[in-house]
Amino acid sequence: MGQSIVNWSILDNDTVNRILLREASKVARQYDGVIEADDVLQEARIAVATNSHIVNNYLAHEDYGYLARWIWQRMTDAARKQLRIAPSPVSWQDFAE
């Protein structure tokens, strides 16, 4: 089994940070009330640092759109996971019957 390498220095890249912030904002709006933008951003930072070889490949080829899509997908996966474990809202009308 391979060992994961975490490269936190990838988060020092301005392009990566711009994309992270933009995509976190999109996902937070899309999943408003389910997950906070800060939580989404933290999940994405971890995904970027633990998959820096993928991010570096996108950066080397200047595939910023693909990088944004890859980051967005990691964030939406985290939001969907949170949505699955979040309790369902209950209406008081359900108890009135």
C-alpha positions as CSV (number, residue, x, y, z in Angstrom):
1,M,0.0,0.0,0.0
2,G,1.4,3.4,-1.0
3,Q,2.0,6.2,1.5
4,S,0.3,9.5,0.9
5,I,2.5,12.5,0.6
6,V,1.0,15.8,1.7
7,N,2.4,18.9,0.1
8,W,1.1,21.9,2.0
9,S,3.4,24.2,0.0
10,I,1.1,23.8,-3.1
11,L,-1.3,26.1,-1.1
12,D,1.2,28.9,-1.5
13,N,0.4,29.1,-5.2
14,D,-1.6,32.2,-6.0
15,T,-3.5,30.6,-8.9
16,V,-4.4,27.6,-6.7
17,N,-5.7,30.0,-4.0
18,R,-7.8,32.1,-6.4
19,I,-9.4,28.9,-7.8
20,L,-10.0,27.5,-4.3
21,L,-11.7,30.7,-3.1
22,R,-13.8,31.0,-6.3
23,E,-14.9,27.4,-6.2
24,A,-15.6,27.4,-2.5
25,S,-17.9,30.4,-2.9
26,K,-19.8,28.6,-5.7
27,V,-20.3,25.4,-3.7
28,A,-21.3,27.3,-0.5
29,R,-24.0,29.1,-2.5
30,Q,-25.1,25.8,-4.2
31,Y,-25.3,24.0,-0.8
32,D,-26.5,27.0,1.2
33,G,-27.5,25.9,4.7
34,V,-25.8,22.5,4.3
35,I,-22.1,23.4,4.5
36,E,-20.2,26.6,5.4
37,A,-17.8,28.1,2.9
38,D,-15.0,27.8,5.4
39,D,-15.6,24.1,5.8
40,V,-15.8,23.6,2.0
41,L,-12.5,25.5,1.6
42,Q,-10.8,23.5,4.3
43,E,-11.8,20.2,2.6
44,A,-10.6,21.5,-0.7
45,R,-7.2,22.6,0.7
46,I,-6.7,19.1,2.2
47,A,-7.6,17.5,-1.2
48,V,-5.2,19.8,-3.0
49,A,-2.4,19.2,-0.5
50,T,-2.9,15.4,-0.6
51,N,-3.1,15.3,-4.4
52,S,-0.5,17.9,-5.3
53,H,0.8,15.7,-8.1
54,I,-2.5,16.1,-9.9
55,V,-2.7,19.9,-9.2
56,N,0.9,20.3,-10.3
57,N,0.1,18.5,-13.6
58,Y,-2.8,20.9,-14.2
59,L,-0.6,23.9,-13.4
60,A,2.3,22.7,-15.6
61,H,-0.1,22.4,-18.6
62,E,-1.9,25.6,-17.7
63,D,-5.2,23.7,-17.6
64,Y,-6.8,26.1,-15.1
65,G,-10.3,25.2,-16.2
66,Y,-9.7,21.6,-15.5
67,L,-8.1,22.4,-12.2
68,A,-11.1,24.4,-11.2
69,R,-13.4,21.6,-12.2
70,W,-11.3,19.0,-10.3
71,I,-11.3,21.3,-7.2
72,W,-15.1,22.0,-7.5
73,Q,-15.7,18.2,-7.7
74,R,-13.8,17.6,-4.5
75,M,-15.8,20.3,-2.8
76,T,-19.2,19.1,-4.0
77,D,-18.3,15.6,-3.0
78,A,-17.6,16.9,0.6
79,A,-20.9,18.9,0.5
80,R,-22.9,15.9,-0.7
81,K,-21.3,13.8,2.0
82,Q,-22.4,16.4,4.6
83,L,-25.8,16.4,3.1
84,R,-26.2,12.7,3.5
85,I,-25.2,12.7,7.2
86,A,-27.1,15.9,8.1
87,P,-30.4,15.3,9.9
88,S,-33.5,15.8,7.8
89,P,-35.6,18.8,8.6
90,V,-38.8,18.0,10.5
91,S,-42.0,20.0,10.3
92,W,-44.1,20.6,13.4
93,Q,-47.1,19.6,11.3
94,D,-45.7,16.1,11.2
95,F,-46.3,15.8,14.9
96,A,-49.7,17.4,14.8
97,E,-51.4,14.4,13.2
